[in-house]
């Protein structure tokens, strides 16, 4: 009984929001201006949002769905009403029995594929998404290593996958190998900060390439480091041009995903469900630090 009360008090959750004015709103000076999604479900939260489509009346998202009573992530499609920003429908797209998150989207030859993180399985799979059925069907394994939060791109002249396989200090880059029909590790880039894990997909703004990276230096999913990426003479370079923090008054402890599609930008933010949760969590961390 007491254990359940304690768990409820210190419980954290993630919330979704849309950045006003899209990418212009992301790059403007000052904190993000965000309109928050209304989540009608009291027993679960949604995180890692990727935009599936934007219609006249709705925004369709693929997300990690996490239920308090069964803490194994599933991939869900959320239908968000544009006027009210309320979730009006949820469909489970994929569940495997092991934790799924970060449902990144690959659009190719008129088809839609998703490749959610499933590090617990020890490999990376890709699935074809059926829009009419809101279901994902297994296609193949594209990497035989345990990796986190992958992003596939051909913006740098070849099919590459940016991810992390060791920890948040290392960005691992894989290249597609035609003979093996698999992504093979090619390059590892070390950072002095814990900001090498992908926080969404690559995008182009005013002719330059950017990508969000999770900065976990302060806490897991603490904020987004928005990096400009240049490719010259076969070399990649990364420059953090802006740090993005949660602007939510209550859920202000993290922001770890940012994605753009059709002019819409979606983020997720983290916070404690109960006001005592943050106080207790900080106190426990301080005690642990003092006892080392």
C-alpha positions as CSV (number, residue, x, y, z in Angstrom):
1,X,0.0,0.0,0.0
2,X,2.7,2.5,1.1
3,X,4.9,1.4,-1.8
4,X,2.1,2.2,-4.3
5,X,1.5,5.6,-2.8
6,X,5.2,6.4,-3.0
7,X,5.3,5.2,-6.6
8,X,2.4,7.4,-7.5
9,X,4.0,10.4,-5.9
10,X,7.4,10.1,-7.6
11,X,6.0,9.0,-10.9
12,X,7.1,11.0,-14.0
13,X,5.3,11.3,-17.3
14,X,5.8,12.8,-20.7
15,X,3.5,15.3,-22.5
16,X,3.2,16.3,-26.1
17,X,3.1,19.8,-27.6
18,X,3.3,21.7,-31.0
19,X,5.7,24.6,-31.4
20,X,3.9,27.7,-32.6
21,X,5.1,28.8,-36.1
22,X,6.9,25.5,-36.7
23,X,10.6,25.7,-37.5
24,X,10.5,29.5,-37.4
25,X,9.3,29.2,-33.8
26,X,12.1,26.7,-33.0
27,X,14.9,29.1,-34.3
28,X,13.5,32.3,-32.9
29,X,15.3,34.0,-30.0
30,X,13.9,33.0,-26.6
31,X,12.1,30.0,-25.2
32,X,9.7,27.9,-27.2
33,X,6.1,28.9,-27.6
34,X,4.1,25.7,-27.4
35,X,0.5,24.6,-27.6
36,X,-0.1,21.5,-25.5
37,X,-1.8,18.4,-26.5
38,X,-4.8,17.3,-24.4
39,X,-4.3,13.7,-23.2
40,X,-7.6,12.2,-22.0
41,X,-5.9,9.0,-20.8
42,X,-5.1,9.0,-17.0
43,X,-3.4,5.6,-17.0
44,X,-0.7,6.3,-19.6
45,X,1.5,8.8,-21.3
46,X,2.9,9.3,-24.8
47,X,6.4,10.3,-25.8
48,X,8.9,10.2,-28.7
49,X,6.4,11.8,-31.2
50,X,7.0,11.6,-35.0
51,X,4.5,13.2,-37.4
52,X,2.9,10.7,-39.7
53,X,0.7,13.1,-41.6
54,X,-1.0,16.6,-41.4
55,X,-4.5,17.0,-42.8
56,X,-6.9,19.9,-42.9
57,X,-8.5,18.9,-39.5
58,X,-6.1,16.5,-37.9
59,X,-2.4,15.8,-37.0
60,X,-1.5,12.1,-37.0
61,X,1.4,11.1,-34.7
62,X,3.4,7.9,-34.1
63,X,4.5,7.7,-30.5
64,X,5.7,5.5,-27.7
65,X,2.7,4.6,-25.5
66,X,3.5,3.7,-21.9
67,X,1.0,2.3,-19.5
68,X,1.5,2.6,-15.8
69,X,0.0,-0.8,-15.1
70,X,2.1,-2.5,-17.8
71,X,5.3,-0.6,-18.3
72,X,6.3,-2.0,-21.7
73,X,6.3,0.5,-24.5
74,X,4.1,0.0,-27.5
75,X,3.9,2.1,-30.7
76,X,0.6,3.9,-31.1
77,X,-0.9,6.2,-33.7
78,X,-2.6,9.3,-32.1
79,X,-5.2,11.3,-34.0
80,X,-5.1,14.9,-32.7
81,X,-7.8,17.4,-33.5
82,X,-6.3,20.6,-34.9
83,X,-8.8,22.9,-33.3
84,X,-8.8,21.5,-29.8
85,X,-5.4,19.7,-29.8
86,X,-7.1,16.9,-28.0
87,X,-6.3,13.2,-28.7
88,X,-9.5,12.0,-30.2
89,X,-8.4,8.5,-31.2
90,X,-5.6,6.0,-30.4
91,X,-4.6,2.9,-32.4
92,X,-1.9,0.5,-31.3
93,X,0.3,0.1,-34.4
94,X,2.9,-2.3,-33.0
95,X,3.7,-4.4,-30.0
96,X,6.3,-7.1,-29.7
97,X,6.3,-8.0,-26.0
98,X,9.5,-6.1,-25.4
99,X,9.9,-2.4,-25.0
100,X,9.4,-0.2,-28.1
101,X,10.0,3.5,-28.4
102,X,11.2,6.2,-30.8
103,X,9.1,5.2,-33.9
104,X,11.2,6.9,-36.6
105,X,9.6,7.1,-40.0
106,X,11.2,6.4,-43.4
107,X,9.3,7.4,-46.5
108,X,10.5,5.6,-49.7
109,X,9.0,5.0,-53.1
110,X,5.5,6.0,-51.9
111,X,5.7,3.6,-49.0
112,X,6.0,4.3,-45.3
113,X,8.3,2.4,-43.0
114,X,9.0,2.7,-39.3
115,X,12.0,1.5,-37.4
116,X,11.3,1.9,-33.6
117,X,13.9,1.4,-31.0
118,X,13.9,-2.1,-29.6
119,X,17.3,-2.2,-27.8
120,X,16.0,-5.0,-25.5
121,X,15.8,-7.3,-28.5
122,X,19.5,-6.6,-29.4
123,X,18.9,-5.6,-33.0
124,X,17.1,-3.1,-35.2
125,X,14.1,-4.1,-37.2
126,X,12.1,-2.2,-39.9
127,X,8.4,-2.5,-40.5
128,X,6.1,-1.4,-43.3
129,X,3.2,0.8,-42.2
130,X,-0.3,0.2,-43.5
131,X,-2.2,3.5,-43.4
132,X,-5.6,1.9,-44.0
133,X,-5.2,-0.6,-41.2
134,X,-3.0,1.5,-38.9
135,X,-0.7,-1.5,-38.5
136,X,3.0,-2.2,-39.0
137,X,4.3,-5.5,-40.6
138,X,7.8,-6.8,-40.1
139,X,10.0,-6.4,-43.2
140,X,13.5,-7.3,-42.0
141,X,16.3,-6.8,-39.5
142,X,18.5,-3.9,-40.7
143,X,21.2,-4.0,-38.0
144,X,22.3,-6.9,-35.8
145,X,23.5,-4.7,-32.9
146,X,21.9,-3.3,-29.9
147,X,21.4,0.4,-30.7
148,X,19.3,3.3,-29.4
149,X,17.2,5.9,-31.2
150,X,18.2,5.6,-34.8
151,X,17.8,8.1,-37.6
152,X,18.3,7.1,-41.2
153,X,19.3,9.7,-43.8
154,X,20.8,10.1,-47.3
155,X,21.5,13.8,-46.9
156,X,25.3,13.2,-46.9
157,X,25.5,11.4,-50.2
158,X,25.0,7.8,-48.9
159,X,22.4,5.8,-46.9
160,X,23.5,6.2,-43.3
161,X,22.1,5.5,-39.9
162,X,22.9,7.8,-37.0
163,X,22.5,6.2,-33.5
164,X,24.1,5.2,-30.3
165,X,25.4,1.8,-29.3
166,X,27.6,2.5,-26.3
167,X,26.3,5.5,-24.3
168,X,25.3,9.1,-24.7
169,X,28.9,10.3,-25.2
170,X,29.3,8.5,-28.5
171,X,27.5,9.0,-31.8
172,X,27.7,5.9,-34.0
173,X,27.3,6.1,-37.7
174,X,26.4,3.1,-39.8
175,X,26.4,2.8,-43.6
176,X,24.1,0.6,-45.7
177,X,26.0,-2.5,-47.1
178,X,24.3,-3.8,-50.3
179,X,25.9,-7.2,-50.2
180,X,24.9,-7.9,-46.6
181,X,21.6,-5.9,-46.9
182,X,22.4,-4.5,-43.5
183,X,23.6,-1.3,-41.9
184,X,27.3,-1.8,-40.9
185,X,29.2,0.3,-38.3
186,X,31.5,2.8,-40.0
187,X,32.3,5.7,-37.7
188,X,32.2,6.6,-34.0
189,X,32.3,10.3,-32.9
190,X,32.9,11.1,-29.2
191,X,31.5,14.1,-27.4
192,X,32.7,15.7,-24.1
193,X,29.0,16.0,-23.1
194,X,26.3,13.4,-22.9
195,X,24.6,14.8,-26.0
196,X,25.2,12.3,-28.8
197,X,22.0,10.4,-28.8
198,X,19.5,11.3,-31.5
199,X,16.4,13.3,-30.4
200,X,14.5,13.1,-33.7
201,X,15.0,13.1,-37.5
202,X,17.2,15.3,-39.7
203,X,15.6,18.4,-41.3
204,X,16.6,21.3,-43.5
205,X,16.0,24.9,-42.5
206,X,17.0,27.8,-44.7
207,X,19.2,25.5,-46.8
208,X,21.2,24.0,-44.0
209,X,21.0,20.6,-42.3
210,X,20.0,20.3,-38.6
211,X,19.2,17.5,-36.2
212,X,18.1,17.4,-32.6
213,X,20.3,15.5,-30.1
214,X,19.4,14.5,-26.5
215,X,21.4,16.3,-23.9
216,X,21.5,13.9,-20.9
217,X,24.2,15.7,-19.0
218,X,21.9,16.9,-16.3
219,X,19.3,14.2,-16.4
220,X,18.0,11.7,-19.0
221,X,16.2,13.6,-21.7
222,X,17.1,16.9,-20.0
223,X,17.0,19.1,-23.1
224,X,17.6,19.1,-26.8
225,X,20.9,20.3,-28.3
226,X,20.0,21.5,-31.8
227,X,23.0,20.9,-34.0
228,X,23.9,22.2,-37.5
229,X,25.6,19.6,-39.5
230,X,28.0,20.2,-42.4
231,X,29.7,17.8,-44.7
232,X,32.8,18.8,-46.5
233,X,35.7,16.8,-48.0
234,X,34.3,13.6,-46.6
235,X,34.1,15.0,-43.0
236,X,31.1,15.6,-40.8
237,X,31.1,18.5,-38.4
238,X,28.5,19.3,-35.7
239,X,27.8,22.7,-34.1
240,X,25.3,23.2,-31.3
241,X,23.5,26.4,-32.3
242,X,20.7,26.3,-29.7
243,X,19.6,24.5,-26.6
244,X,15.9,23.8,-26.2
245,X,14.3,23.4,-22.8
246,X,10.8,22.6,-21.7
247,X,8.7,25.8,-21.4
248,X,5.9,24.0,-19.5
249,X,5.4,25.4,-16.0
250,X,4.8,22.0,-14.4
251,X,6.5,19.5,-16.8
252,X,9.8,21.3,-17.0
253,X,12.3,18.6,-16.2
254,X,13.0,17.4,-19.7
255,X,12.6,17.7,-23.5
256,X,14.1,14.9,-25.5
257,X,12.3,14.7,-28.9
258,X,11.7,17.2,-31.6
259,X,10.4,16.4,-35.1
260,X,9.0,18.4,-38.1
261,X,6.8,17.4,-41.0
262,X,4.7,19.5,-43.4
263,X,5.5,22.7,-41.4
264,X,4.4,21.3,-38.0
265,X,6.9,20.7,-35.2
266,X,6.1,18.4,-32.3
267,X,8.0,18.0,-29.0
268,X,7.6,16.0,-25.8
269,X,8.3,17.3,-22.2
270,X,8.8,15.5,-18.9
271,X,7.7,16.2,-15.3
272,X,6.4,14.7,-12.1
273,X,2.7,14.0,-11.8
274,X,2.7,15.1,-8.1
275,X,4.3,18.3,-6.8
276,X,6.0,16.3,-4.0
277,X,7.6,14.0,-6.5
278,X,10.2,16.5,-7.7
279,X,11.1,17.4,-4.1
280,X,11.5,13.8,-3.1
281,X,13.5,12.8,-6.2
282,X,15.9,15.6,-5.7
283,X,16.4,14.8,-2.0
284,X,17.1,11.1,-2.8
285,X,19.6,12.1,-5.5
286,X,21.4,14.5,-3.1
287,X,21.5,11.8,-0.4
288,X,23.0,9.3,-2.8
289,X,25.6,11.8,-3.9
290,X,26.6,12.6,-0.3
291,X,26.8,8.9,0.6
292,X,29.3,8.1,-2.1
